[in-house]
Amino acid sequence: MAQTILITGASSGIGRAIALEYAAKGWNLALMARNKEKLTIVAEACKALQANTLISIGDVSIEADCQTFVESAQRTFGDLHVLINNAGISMRGVFKDTDLSVLKNLMDVNFWGTVNCTKHALPHLLKTKGSVVGVSSIAGFKGLPARTGYSSSKFAMQGFLESLRCENLKTGLHVLIACPGYTASSIRENALDSKGKAQGKTPLKEDKLMSAEEVAERIYQAVEGKKKYLILTIQGKLAVFINKWWPSLADRLTYNVVKKEPNSPF
């Protein structure tokens, strides 16, 4: 019998790529996102790969939407095996110029979205000794300038998932924190500026970044291998290492990287 995966933020980017990766492997798919049109297109692509697919239109920052998502998946497919907490938004703007509503928005989606979905999926995942996955960022290990809200939300997300892992050392639950690094996606176009509006364009050369498909394949392998952490890029691994042993150097390096971005706030 096919296993079942739940994926949030499945309408584009890494979420879409993960859906297609698991569809090709014969899994049942429960997909959640806010954009019905885009999510339907992804679902049709998964169905073309012969995957049983259920969509749920909702916002992960709303607990009731997450509960509906999980309950619909359980009613449709029975046992649940993997939850991918992928839905997320980013930001770009120095804190002194940033409305506090921007930080609240990021915490609601990136942190509370993960908490909400995990809370309702957990009883089912404990039953199957399944996996909870958080798609995080190097920004969850190292605070990044002009990304105060993003780093804060990812630090919180990782703290939650590490605590969850410790609580479940004896239950068989697997918890993976995946940090892809810069990945070609729409997250930077949709990133909020200091006033909470989508910045509309990316400061990076998207065609030079890791593809969402490669990230999805590596996350699939990490789930199968029951890994605790997945840091995909050399740059990311260096950032974590340098920040651990030479935090002042890490501050200077990250500041200089952001300073060199097009239209940098510095």
C-alpha positions in Angstrom: 0.0 0.0 0.0 1.3 3.4 -0.9 2.5 5.7 1.9 1.2 9.2 2.3 3.1 12.5 2.5 1.7 15.9 3.5 3.4 19.0 1.9 2.7 22.6 2.7 3.6 25.4 0.4 3.2 22.9 -2.5 2.1 25.3 -5.2 5.7 26.4 -6.3 9.4 26.1 -5.7 10.7 23.5 -3.4 7.2 22.4 -2.3 6.2 21.7 -5.9 9.5 19.9 -6.6 9.0 17.7 -3.5 5.5 16.8 -4.6 6.7 15.7 -8.0 9.6 13.8 -6.5 7.3 11.8 -4.2 4.6 11.4 -6.9 7.2 9.7 -9.1 8.0 7.4 -6.3 4.4 6.3 -6.0 3.3 8.0 -2.8 -0.1 9.4 -2.0 0.0 13.2 -1.8 -1.8 15.7 0.3 -0.9 19.2 -0.9 -1.6 22.5 0.8 -1.2 26.1 -0.4 -3.0 29.4 -0.5 -3.1 29.7 -4.3 -5.7 27.4 -5.7 -4.8 27.9 -9.4 -1.2 27.1 -8.9 -1.8 24.2 -6.5 -4.3 22.7 -9.0 -1.7 22.7 -11.7 0.8 21.0 -9.4 -1.8 18.4 -8.5 -2.6 17.7 -12.1 1.1 17.1 -12.8 1.3 14.7 -9.9 -1.8 12.8 -11.1 -0.2 12.5 -14.5 2.5 10.5 -12.7 -0.3 8.2 -11.4 -0.1 9.6 -7.8 -3.3 9.8 -5.8 -3.4 13.5 -4.9 -5.5 15.6 -2.6 -5.4 19.4 -2.4 -6.3 21.7 0.4 -6.5 25.4 0.0 -5.5 27.1 3.2 -3.1 29.3 5.2 -0.7 27.5 7.5 -0.8 30.5 9.9 -4.4 29.6 10.6 -4.6 26.6 12.9 -8.1 25.6 11.7 -6.8 25.4 8.1 -4.0 23.1 9.2 -6.4 20.9 11.1 -8.6 20.6 8.1 -5.7 19.7 5.9 -4.5 16.9 8.1 -7.9 15.5 8.8 -8.8 15.5 5.1 -5.6 13.6 4.3 -6.2 11.0 7.0 -9.8 10.5 5.9 -8.7 10.1 2.3 -5.6 8.0 2.6 -5.6 6.5 6.1 -2.2 6.3 7.7 0.1 9.4 7.4 3.8 8.9 7.1 5.7 12.2 6.3 4.9 15.9 6.9 6.9 18.4 5.0 6.6 21.9 6.6 7.7 23.8 3.6 5.4 26.9 3.5 7.4 30.0 4.2 8.0 33.7 3.3 11.1 35.8 3.5 11.9 39.5 4.0 14.5 42.1 3.2 15.0 45.3 5.1 17.0 46.6 8.1 15.2 46.4 11.4 15.2 50.1 12.2 13.1 50.7 9.1 10.9 47.6 9.3 7.3 47.6 10.5 6.8 45.1 13.3 3.9 43.7 11.4 6.4 42.2 8.9 8.1 40.2 11.7 4.8 39.1 13.0 3.8 37.9 9.5 7.0 35.9 9.1 6.6 34.3 12.6 3.0 33.4 11.9 3.8 31.6 8.6 7.3 30.2 9.1 7.1 29.3 12.8 3.5 29.0 13.7 2.7 27.3 10.4 5.2 24.6 11.3 3.8 24.3 14.8 0.1 24.2 13.6 0.6 21.5 11.0 2.9 19.4 13.2 0.5 19.6 16.2 -2.4 18.0 14.2 -0.3 15.6 12.2 1.8 14.3 15.2 -0.7 11.7 16.5 -0.8 10.1 13.1 3.0 10.2 12.6 3.6 8.7 16.0 1.4 5.8 15.0 3.4 5.1 11.9 6.8 6.1 13.3 6.9 8.7 10.5 8.8 11.9 9.8 8.4 15.6 10.5 10.5 17.7 8.2 11.1 21.5 8.5 12.4 23.2 5.4 14.5 25.8 7.1 17.6 27.9 6.1 21.1 28.7 7.1 19.4 31.8 8.5 18.2 29.5 11.2 21.8 28.9 12.3 23.2 32.3 11.6 21.3 35.6 12.0 21.5 37.5 8.7 21.5 41.3 8.3 18.4 42.7 6.7 16.6 39.4 7.4 15.8 39.9 11.1 12.3 38.5 10.8 13.3 35.6 8.6 16.2 34.6 10.8 14.1 34.9 13.9 11.4 32.7 12.5 13.8 30.1 11.3 15.7 30.0 14.6 12.3 29.5 16.3 11.3 26.8 13.9 14.6 24.9 14.4 14.3 25.2 18.2 10.8 23.8 18.1 11.9 20.9 15.9 15.0 20.1 18.0 12.9 20.0 21.1 10.3 17.8 19.4 13.1 15.4 18.4 14.4 15.2 22.0 10.9 14.6 23.3 10.5 11.7 20.9 13.9 9.9 21.3 12.0 6.8 22.4 8.9 6.9 20.2 10.4 6.3 16.7 9.4 9.7 15.3 12.0 11.0 12.9 12.6 14.8 12.8 14.6 16.4 9.9 15.8 20.0 9.7 16.6 20.7 6.0 18.6 23.8 5.1 18.8 24.1 1.3 20.8 27.3 1.0 20.0 29.6 -1.9 17.6 27.8 -4.2 16.1 28.9 -7.5 12.5 29.8 -6.5 10.0 32.6 -6.2 10.7 33.2 -2.5 12.8 36.3 -3.1 10.3 37.9 -5.5 7.6 37.3 -2.8 9.9 38.4 0.0 8.5 41.3 2.0 10.1 44.7 2.2 10.3 46.8 5.3 6.7 47.9 4.8 5.3 44.4 4.2 5.0 44.6 0.4 6.4 42.0 -1.9 9.7 43.2 -3.2 8.8 41.9 -6.7 12.3 41.0 -7.9 15.2 38.9 -6.7 18.6 40.3 -5.8 20.3 37.1 -6.9 21.0 35.4 -10.2 18.4 32.6 -9.9 19.8 30.6 -12.8 23.1 30.2 -10.9 21.4 28.7 -7.8 20.7 25.1 -6.9 17.5 23.8 -8.5 14.4 23.1 -6.5 14.4 19.6 -8.1 17.9 18.8 -6.7 16.8 20.0 -3.3 13.7 17.8 -3.4 15.7 14.7 -4.3 18.2 15.4 -1.5 15.3 15.9 1.0 13.8 12.6 -0.2 17.1 10.8 0.4 17.5 12.5 3.9 14.0 11.3 4.9 14.7 7.8 3.7 18.0 7.9 5.6 16.4 9.3 8.8 18.9 12.1 8.9 18.6 14.8 11.6 20.1 17.7 9.6 20.5 18.4 5.9 22.8 21.3 4.9 23.1 21.3 1.1 25.7 23.8 0.1 29.4 24.3 0.9 28.6 27.9 1.6 26.0 26.9 4.1 28.3 24.4 5.9 31.0 27.0 6.1 28.7 29.6 7.5 27.6 27.2 10.3 31.1 26.2 11.1 32.6 29.7 11.1 29.7 31.1 13.2 30.3 28.3 15.8 34.0 29.0 16.2 34.6 32.6 14.9 31.3 34.5 15.4 32.9 37.9 14.8 34.3 36.8 11.5 30.9 35.3 10.6 29.3 38.7 11.3 31.7 40.5 8.9 31.3 37.9 6.2 27.5 37.8 6.2 27.4 41.6 6.4 29.7 41.9 3.3 27.6 39.4 1.4 24.4 41.3 1.9 26.1 44.6 1.3 27.1 43.4 -2.2 23.5 42.5 -3.2 21.9 44.7 -5.8 19.9 47.5 -4.1 21.3 46.4 -0.8 19.9 48.3 2.3 23.5 48.9 3.4 
